[in-house]
């Protein structure tokens, strides 16, 4: 699973043409941080706290929109991971070739995972 996330992000990585460096952050930079994982269980505050922690880390690392969605969803486990896999399929059908934005992921995550609480 980790390799799949890395490959997806590497394929979609933007390059800073002026400096020749990739924009965003690497999977190793993100995954090297000791962040919480979310299984979708617990109260709404725990789920919101998880999202806030991940959001802050992604901002500090300067991750791109595509990286934010891929990296955050990599940290989902159990019920939350199963929810995301089915939601991602539905969103892909709805959006076609358009990527799932970070803003849309956050909205869907809070609505989907917290509504069952």
C-alpha positions in Angstrom: 0.0 0.0 0.0 2.8 2.4 0.9 4.5 1.7 -2.4 1.3 2.5 -4.3 0.9 5.9 -2.6 4.6 6.7 -3.3 4.2 5.8 -7.0 1.0 7.8 -7.4 2.6 10.9 -5.9 5.8 10.5 -7.8 3.8 10.3 -11.1 1.8 13.4 -10.3 4.6 15.4 -8.7 5.0 19.0 -10.0 8.5 20.2 -10.7 9.7 23.7 -10.0 11.0 24.5 -13.4 13.2 27.4 -12.2 15.0 25.4 -9.6 14.5 21.9 -11.0 13.3 20.6 -7.6 10.0 18.8 -7.0 7.3 20.8 -5.5 5.7 19.5 -2.3 7.1 17.0 0.0 8.2 13.4 -0.2 6.4 10.4 1.2 9.4 9.7 3.5 9.2 13.2 4.9 5.5 12.7 5.7 5.6 9.2 6.9 8.7 9.8 9.0 6.6 12.0 11.3 4.9 10.2 14.2 1.3 11.1 13.4 -1.8 9.5 14.7 -3.7 7.1 12.5 -7.4 7.2 12.3 -9.6 4.1 12.4 -12.8 6.2 12.4 -13.7 5.0 15.9 -13.9 7.2 19.0 -15.8 10.4 19.4 -16.1 13.2 17.0 -13.5 15.3 18.8 -10.8 12.6 18.3 -11.6 12.4 14.6 -11.4 16.2 14.3 -8.2 16.3 16.2 -6.7 13.7 13.9 -7.6 15.8 10.9 -6.2 19.0 12.4 -2.9 17.2 13.2 -2.6 15.8 9.7 -3.6 19.1 8.1 -0.9 21.0 10.1 1.8 18.5 9.2 0.9 18.7 5.5 1.0 22.5 5.6 4.4 22.5 7.4 5.9 20.1 4.9 4.5 22.1 2.0 2.7 19.1 0.4 0.8 19.6 -2.8 -3.0 19.1 -3.0 -2.6 15.6 -4.5 0.0 14.6 -1.9 -2.3 15.8 0.9 -5.2 13.5 -0.1 -2.9 10.6 -0.8 -0.8 10.9 2.3 -3.7 11.6 4.7 -5.7 8.7 3.4 -2.6 6.4 3.8 -2.9 7.0 7.6 -6.5 5.7 7.7 -7.1 2.2 9.1 -9.9 -0.2 9.7 -13.4 1.2 9.3 -12.1 4.6 8.2 -9.9 3.0 5.5 -12.9 0.9 4.2 -15.1 4.0 4.2 -12.4 5.9 2.2 -12.0 3.1 -0.4 -15.7 3.2 -1.2 -16.0 7.0 -1.0 -13.0 7.4 -3.4 -14.7 5.1 -5.9 -17.9 7.2 -5.8 -16.0 10.5 -6.0 -14.0 9.2 -9.0 -17.2 8.4 -10.8 -18.6 11.8 -9.9 -15.5 13.8 -10.8 -14.2 11.9 -13.7 -10.7 13.0 -14.5 -10.6 15.8 -11.9 -8.6 15.0 -8.8 -10.2 14.9 -5.4 -9.2 18.2 -3.8 -7.9 18.4 -0.2 -10.9 20.6 0.7 -13.4 18.0 -0.7 -11.6 15.2 1.2 -11.9 17.1 4.5 -15.6 17.8 3.9 -16.3 14.2 2.9 -14.2 12.8 5.8 -15.9 14.8 8.5 -19.4 14.2 7.0 -18.8 10.4 6.4 -16.8 9.4 9.5 -18.5 11.7 12.0 -22.1 11.1 10.8 -21.9 7.6 12.1 -21.1 8.8 15.6 
